[in-house]
Each structure stands twice: as structure tokens, then as C-alpha cells.
Amino acid sequence: MSWKRFYRGDCPVCNGTRKDCRQNTVTGLIHCRDLEATPVGYIFRGYDSIGFGMWADQAEVSAWSEEKRQEWQEMRRRVHREREQTQRRLLLCDSERDTTIRNILGQLKLSEEHRCQLQQRGMNDEQIDSRMYRSVKQWQKLQFRVSDRLAGVQQGGKSLYVPASGVLCPITNHLGQFVAWQIRFDNPGEFPKYLWASSESKRRSNGPSAHLKNGELPLAFFEPLTGRHEVVSQWFKDTDIIPVALTEGIAFKPAIASQRLGIYTIGASGGHFASSPKTLKTNLEQIKAIYERQSQKASVVQPILFADAGCLVNQSILHVYNHTIRQLQELGFEPYIAWWGQEEKSVGDIDEINETALSTIRLLSCQEFSSLVKKTQRDSHVKALQHQLQSLTLRPNICLNSRYLPDIANQIPMQGIIALKSFKGSGKSVQIKKIIESARSRGMKVISLTPRRALGREQSLKWNIEWGGDAEISGIHPLTLLENIETVGICWDSLWKLKERDWSNTLVIIDESELALIHLLLSSTCKDKRPLILQTLEVKLRECLTNGGMLLIADADLTDLSINYFQALVPQIPTFIVINEYQSTETQWQVDFYTGKKDTAIAKLIADLATPITKLGKIERQQRIVIPTDSQDLAEALERYIRERFPQLLIVRIDSTTTETDEGRELVERPNEKLQEIQPDVLIYTPSMGAGVSIDLTWFDQMYAFFSGVIEPSQCRQMLGRVRDPIPRTIWCRRSGKIEGNTSFLPTQIKSHLFTFHRETNILIDVAKAIAGDDSSDAQIRQAYDSIWNPAKQAWDNPHVDLYCNLMARKNYGLYHLATELRRQLKQEGHRIIEGESIENTEDGLRVAQIKKQLPFEEAQAIATAEDIPLDVALLLKQKSSTSEQQRHQITKALLKAELPGVELTTEFVHKAITASKRKWLNAHKLFWYLQNPEKVKTLDRREWLDHLSKFTEGTVYLPDIRTYSFQVKVLRDLGLFDVINLNCPEQNYCTDAPAIRQLLGRARKLYKSINTAFHLKVTKQTKPIQFINHLLSRVGLRLKYHKQLKSGRRLYRIDLESLNDPDRLAVLESLTQKLSQTVSESTTGESQQTPININNTGICCDSPLFEEIQTVITQPKITQGKNEHGVQRCYLEDFF
């Protein structure tokens, strides 16, 4: 270096304070030891090796141009190239390397410890000796001097550059010459597992490296010592194709692969074949030459890349593979990828798998491998996202590990958001009661919100608070009472009733918060009032938390979703989290887990019921069995069959029907007391007795659970945990539940589909025009619409919609992987799972299925024969929080008569249209009518939007509740479905390769996004035309039916005449034409869209209970009341349809 010394006073940094200051004339940096210097116009760059501070002139730094930077970088690259060229000239040639390395290997030995390790890797002694592996110590000494121009030899040639002990792995080229080595360290520590031979160091910067004369790193070449493996012979049977394995690594993996497969194998360190293109080409050409010389036949080399296990989700490895494939393609090869299902790292690499896995290896093309990578990465992304949706990842303030929760009332703040997560049966309800007592002692009011009335009543009794549904004082309006009582428990559906209540200084409790939010955002019972409920929650919760109040959310399965949702509703509020991580052996269950057909589990249940408990050879008593199930029909079918087989047994069933009875209500409210009183032999319950209900007494001997795919895995576990006693549990679970609507597992996709569906309907623009008036109500509607639209993101932006999308994504994933997820979650809780074997059919299973099949017909019969009530009465009763089964049948019949005027509601029709398919049959034919009348559908959809936007003026906008059909109609018309399927010519034949069918499929591929959004159908290159058309036709109640097969093998299809000419279908279409034409006509002419209901002319006796119920319902705000000119009480309801 060249230096310029400063004399006293010359240093611009210290102004002469120091005498030893100097400037580097190359870099321009000033080196000064004054530690107190703060010079103006200079930038501190750090300290040099002897403690001088380095300063750069700020003006020179600023003036440093991009051009000078590039010149400097180019200079560095040039210096680096010259250094490499100098190094390369000094490197030994391959023959010299071979001689020197063999000299070194001759001076070393392989220890017995290392030999045993190699044998454990799958090598025999012959292979170990032929590869000449050697043991080396740190800075291994040599007996005889060797050339220090060989990489890995220290200067002077008397020792090796080995920083730690390990195995020296020599590398041979295609000629069998040793050209380099790698060290496999015993304990890598700070070093990589494998280290290339190198002599470069600080003192020897130009020391030789392992690179060849051509500048590339060596590739390991292995010639097979045995014949081809059977699986390899199957790949290229009776061909002159030479398979060549390409593997990561140059030491053990390619050696073992060559030995096991019996084929030529090339290894590259880290799999970087693309870094040695010349060497790779030479090796492949050498293999071809050797084979042709031996066989005297022309041949083709086929490279096969053996992918490492777990590579599909490792971006760096995939990047290396991508470069390798491109390099091979540039050399004129189209490689295959060997695959034995190694998605997970635990499956093992080619040198680790057993013989069974080896025999399953198949070859994938590059395109197939690319598709597999995309699918696996998508699945991995989904799994990671679902893990977030199902977990609580936020850091807790208190972390416990206790069988029962300790007193935490004095450990938590009494303001802000408090989140409590603890397993079922750990005493959450006890602690909540203590928190309530602490809050009441401080003068706080209490509100408890629950998703189900039965749960709310039970909790209110337990916590000594007033249940809102039972609150009654003579002469005081119920709403006024709810606004003023100190403590109140209320169902989410009735939350709007607390809109005028003061929530300041209030403890708000949301127990079972995960289920609560599912109910709030997904339940159909909240739909009519959901905007008002959501607004009440948002406004009043903010009032609570900003005025000394406290929100307590608790759940055994609490996740980030609950906490994040409430934090989004009321930002900037502190959150305090308590988690109990205890897992006890006393609460673990032994679970027999069945999938497939449920017959085996049913047969086992019946067998246990037939086998009494004996003691000392004497019958002591009947076995007591509890049966949770998510299916109302299955619960009823099981009850009937058990009564049929064992009429002497006392059976209790708790479901949505029986919980409306006094006995059912009492059992849910006080389960332990009622069970001791009733002493049932069999208890069957559905989700109506779900979260929050605890059966703590020891009564039942066994549990048999049946999950048909209606609820998520976490809710299944909640049902299993209602009985706290760790009795043996037998679970039958359907492998996958049925997903309705959007089937995506990703919240972003669900949100995108939600937005796209309504955007593409083109109703928004029409509605915007329709509501663009000058009066205040129109302004409120526009404001409600604008409140959820983020123009910057071009997306719906609303915490309620965000939570809805997250819940739907989690629900879809849980239902699709129902059995797998339930099994995983049970294992995660510590339960012992025993896999059961399902038998195809049993007599018990067949009889239960037969009974279950009768239930929809019986329900249809009950609806068809129900007593007729006027539509206005039905609409009033529908608003009741609870109705009897008889009333529900009356309501359904009245609404169906209004929906389909003129159609005879026979038992057979109701069964076909409603109960057998849960309205799918009727909805399909309504969609067909919409397709034939697109302009009328637009009018109906516009009314739907106006109706919801009007509701939004009094509440929060919630898009998922809006149901429109214009987009589906538009997609079907754009597709031209009925331009191809001619309904006027039912005898026309259709086949897969017909030009019109192919053109329709071509249009479908162009409209694949719209088809997916509208009907959740995927269109791919593999989509079969007739099958796809039948999927679409099924959405409108029709189908193509196989007609015949021609001699050429072509299969012909025709429209199914039975479905086309179904009298019930024709009656429905005619009824819709009459009703909807009249409805649309009234809407177009601007006539009133409200129907007056004369309460004094309903045909119901004023002394009847039904009249009293109607009078109670009338007081609800949804109905606008008034009197006509004659003073007769009247009210107006929204149009039904």
C-alpha cells in the first residue's frame, strides 16, 4: 500500500491532535487514532487492523458515480479471473492427481469404527476396499512427502489440510482416476458435513483448490459392479437405452445407488451438475462409448435424476434441479425423475430406502414432476395456513401446566381482552364464575353471550346470572328489562336487543368462543338480523372496552382467529392471554377408530347392548351407552332400531326437536341431576347438546360416536368431550364430509370468489344507480355499501367478511380431511388410537340404513298433512326463537304453498322437492327457470341487493348472506349449454367427439374461472366432455342418459326424458312463471313490495296459544306496525320469496 503521512496540524480529522495520522493513497481513507474526533464533512468507516479510525471524505463519497462503481467491480472481476487462471496453471493434471492421491491413500488406513459406519450405510467390504475410503485425523501427518500442488495438501507436502477427524472419500473420474476428495467429518460442528479438499488459507491465498483444469468441480463417476435391478429392467425392457443415475453427493450416496440399481451413476456435490457442464457431458459420452463398445450396438443414454426426499418443498434444491434439467436439455437429453413417493424427508433418499420402496420406483417426465411440485407446494401452503387457522400462536401472559385451573381472577387485569385456553374438564366454568364474582364486587355489570339457548340457560344457572329469555317482570317490556338488569345471559340471535343497553364498565363473557363465532357468521338462524347483530357487537363492544369494561373469551380450542377478530373490532385494546398446556393420563381415552362403512361400529354397539355386565358370574346390570352423532336422522334411526331390538331399555334422545320440550331443556340445563333422576340405559345426543354441557358423573360404560361429515373435527371432539369420564370410545367417522358451496381451503380464494360472484352479477352497478337518490335513506345505503369497499385494495375490506372467509376455509379443510384431521387432533390431545377394520355390510347396519331412509318420507308426510295456516301467521311464527315440531311443519307447508302457488303439495312431491334432497331438486328447477328468464332474474337479484343494503343501514354489511343468481345464469348462457343440448329435440344423440361438444368444452376452458366461481366445478385438460355436461345439467335438474354404443365403440347419449317430462318439474316451472312474472311485474310498475297482514283476520281464535304467540312476536322491531283507516291493527312484512 502507498501512504501519505500528515504533519502536525495537517490531519483534517483531528486537526493535528495526533501525530501519527496518515492517508491511504489507493482508497483515499484517512486513518486517525483520535477517538473523540467529530469532523465535519467526513464519514466514519470503521477501524483498521491496528486500531486507527478510518474516515472518508463525504464529498468524494457522494461524487462516487455508478460508472466508477462498475469500473471498480469490473476491476475486481478481472483480478479474480487472473487469479483463477494463475491457480489453474499450477494445478496438477488428472494423471498427476491420481498418482499423488494413490500415494497418500497408501499411507493411510480405514479404522474399524469407520468401516462399521460404512457397512451400516449398506456397503460391503469389497465395495469399501475398492473405493479406498480412509480415516484421517485433524491435520493428518504423512510419512512420505507428496506434492503440495494437490488440493488438500499443506505447504511442504508433509500433512493434509484436515480441520477435524473424519473419513476421506476419494473421487474418481470416468477413467477411474482419483482426481480429488471430500472429508466426511465425524462431528462437523462449525464445519459442513462434507468438505472439499483445498489448500487455500489466509497464509496461502493462492493455494490449490479441488477444481479441475477446466475450472469445474469434479463429478463422481461410479461404474456398476452388479447386474441391473429388476425395477430398472422394467423401465427399459428390450431396448438399447442406457439408464444413468444422477444423485446428490459424491461420497456415499452415488456409490450405494450404483450398487443397488446396477447402473452407471454420476454424483455431484449438492446436486450441482449444472456447475460442471463439460465434465457432465464427457461422462455421459464415455458411458455411451463403453456400452456400445461392449454390446456392439447403437444406444441412447437416458439420464435419471434421483430426487432427494423432501425436495418438493425445498426451494433451493428445486432451484438446483431446475438448472440440472435445463443443462441436460441443452446437451440434448430429456431426463426422467425417479419417484418412490418421497414427499416427506422421513421417506428416505435412494441410499436409505428398503427393498420394498426400491421396487416401487417409477419414472416421471419433467412435466409430471413439475405438476407434482406445484401440487405438493400448494398442499404444503394449505397445511401451513390451516395450522395457523387451527392454532393459538400468540405469546401467552400466563402459561400454566395444571390438571385444574388455579384461581386466576386476581392474576388477570379487569380491563381489556382476556383470552383463556384450557382443555375440556379443567375447570374453565369454575374460573369464569369466580371472575364474575370478582367483577360484581367491583360494581361491574355482566353480559354472557352464547350460541345456543340450552347452553345459555345452563351457564346462567351455573354462574348465577339472569337468563334473558326467562327475564320477566309484570308491566315492564322485555326489551326495557334487558337494558337495565345488572346481569344477563343472552343468545347471539338476540344480541340486537341489547343495542340500547349501556355496556360501560361491563364484563362481557363469550365462552366456547370458536363455536360462538361460527354460529354468529355462518348460522342461518342469525341471517335475518345479522347486520344489526354485527353492528350491535361492534359498537357496544367498543363502548365496553373503551369505558373500563372487559371481554373474556374462553375455549378449549381457542385459536388466533377469535383473538384477532375482536382485536380488529376494537383496535389498540390490550390483550391478556392465559394458556393451560397440561395433558393428563387420567383424561386420556382409548379409542377404536373406524372409517369406511358404519356397519361394523353399529354391529359392535348392538352386541355390547346385548351383553350385560357380570360380576362373579352373575348378571349385575345392563351396559349403559352414550351415543353422540352429528346427524339428526342417524340419531333418530339409531333410537328406533335400539327400541326395536331392546324394548326394555330406557332411551333418551337430545336433539333440536327434543330440546324444545321441557324435559329436553332441563336435561341440557342440568345434565348431571337429570341423568341421576332418569337413569337412562342409552343417551343419544346431537350438537344440540354440544359445547358447554358437561356430564361429570360416572354413569356410562362406553361411548359410540358416529360422525357423518356435518361438523368440523374440532366440534366432533367437543361432542366426544361432553362426557368427562374417560370411558372407552368407539368412533366411526366418514373419511370426508360434504362441502357445500365454495370448496377452497384458502381464505383469499374464498374472498376472491365472494367478490367476483357479486361483481360479475353486474347488479352492483344497477343498484348503485337505483340508490343514488337524494333522500337520507339512499345516502345511508350508499354509505353502507362504501364502508366495505376498499378502492386501494380493490377488494371487500371488513373484519366480519375476513373472519367468515377464515372460518369457511378451516371448515372446508376439516370436512374434506374429516377422518384424518379428527384422528390427528385426538392423537395430539394424547388419546390412544386403535385402528378398526370395517366390514362391508351387517344386518344391523342395513336395518339402521333402512330406517334412516324412511325418515325423509315421514317428514314429507308430516309437512303435506300439516294443518294449513295463513302465510302471514307462518312468517310471524318463523321469527320465534323456538317452535314446536308441529309448528315447523305448518310453517314449511305455508311457505312452500306461497313459493309454488297452484302446485299440489302431496307427500310424494314434498319428499322429492324438499326432504329427500334438502331442496336441491327444487333449487335446480328454479335455476332452470331463471336460465330461461334472465331479465326477470336480474330484477329479482336487484331486489335482493336493495333489500340487504336497506338492512345494512341499520347494521353492518355482511356479503355472505346475499344470494343472487344472475351470475350463474350468465355463465350458462355464455357457455351456450342449451345451444348444444337441444331440449326441443329430445331424440338427438350426443357423443364425446362431436364437434359441438368439443367446442362447448373449449369455451368452458376459456371460462374456467367463471365456472369455478359460479358452480365450484374445475375444468382442466383432463375434463371429460359428457361428464362435465352432466355436472352442469344436474344443476338445472336434467341429465344426459346413455343410449347405445356403435360398432366403432362410440357411446351415444340422449337427454333423459324421465327428468325432462317429469310432471312435477313442469308444474314447478308453470308455477314459477305465474308467481315470478307477477312479482317482477309489480316491481317494474313500482307497486308496493310490502304485504299488509290483518292480525284481526287471521282465522286464529284469540283464545288459542298460537294467537298469544303471534301477539308476542308482533312486538319485534322487524315488523312495522300501524292501524288502517278503520283502526284495525295491521303490520307489514317483507315480500316472501
Secondary structure, 3 states (H helix, E strand, C coil): CCEEECCCCCCCCCCCCCCCCEEECCCCCEEECCCCCCCCCEEEEEECCCCCEEEEEHHHHHCCCHHHHHHHHHHHHHHHHHHHHHHHHHCCCHHHHHHHHHHHHHCCCCCHHHHHHHHHCCCCHHHHHHHCCEEECCCCECCCCCCCCCCCECCCCCEECCCCCEEEEEEECCCCCEEEEEEEECCCCCCCCEEECCCCCCCCCCCCCCCCCCCCCCCEEECCCCCCCHHHHHHCCCCCEEEEEEEECCCCHHHHHHHHHCCEEEEEHHHCHHHCHHHHHHHHHHHHHHHHHHHCCCCEEEEEEECCCCHHHCHHHHHHHHHHHHHHHHCCCCCEEEECCCCCHHHCCCCCCCHHHHCCCEEECHHHHHHHHHHHHHHHHHHHHHHHHCCCCCCCCEEECCCCCCCCCCCCCCCEEEEEECCCCCCHHHHHHHHHHHHHHCCCEEEEEECCHHHHHHHHHHHCCCECCCCCCCCCCHHHHHHHCCEEEEEHHHHHHHCCCCCCCEEEEEECHHHHHHHHHHCHHHHHHHHHHHHHHHHHHHHHHCCCCEEEEECCCCCHHHHHHHHHHCCCCCEEEEEECCCCCCCCCEEEEECCCCHHHHHHHHHHHCCCEEECCEEEECCCEEEEECCHHHHHHHHHHHHHHCCCCCEEEECCCHHHCHHHHHHHHCHHHHHHHHCCCEEEECHHHCCCCCECCCCCCEEEEEECCCCCHHHHHHHHCCECCCCCEEEEECCCCCCCCCCCCCHHHHHHHHHHHHHHCCHHHHHHHHCCCCCHHHHHHHHHHHCCEECCCCEECCHHHHHHHHHHHHHHHHHHCHHHHHHHHHHHCCCEEEECCCCCCCHHHHHHHHHHHHHHHHHHHHHHCCCCCCHHHHHHHHCCCCCCHHHHHHHHHHHHHHHCCCCCCCHHHHHHHHHCCCCHHHHHHHHHHHHHCHHHHHHHHHHHHHHHHHHHCCCCCCHHHCCCCHHHHHHHHHHCHHHHCCCCCCCCCECCCCHHHHHHHHHHHHCHHHHHHHHCCCCCCCCCHHHHHHHHHHCCCCCEEEEEECCCCCEEEEECHHHHCCHHHHHHHHHHHHHHHHHHHHHHCCCCCEEEEEHHHCCCCCCCHHHHHHHHHHCCCCCEEEECCCCCEEEEEECCC
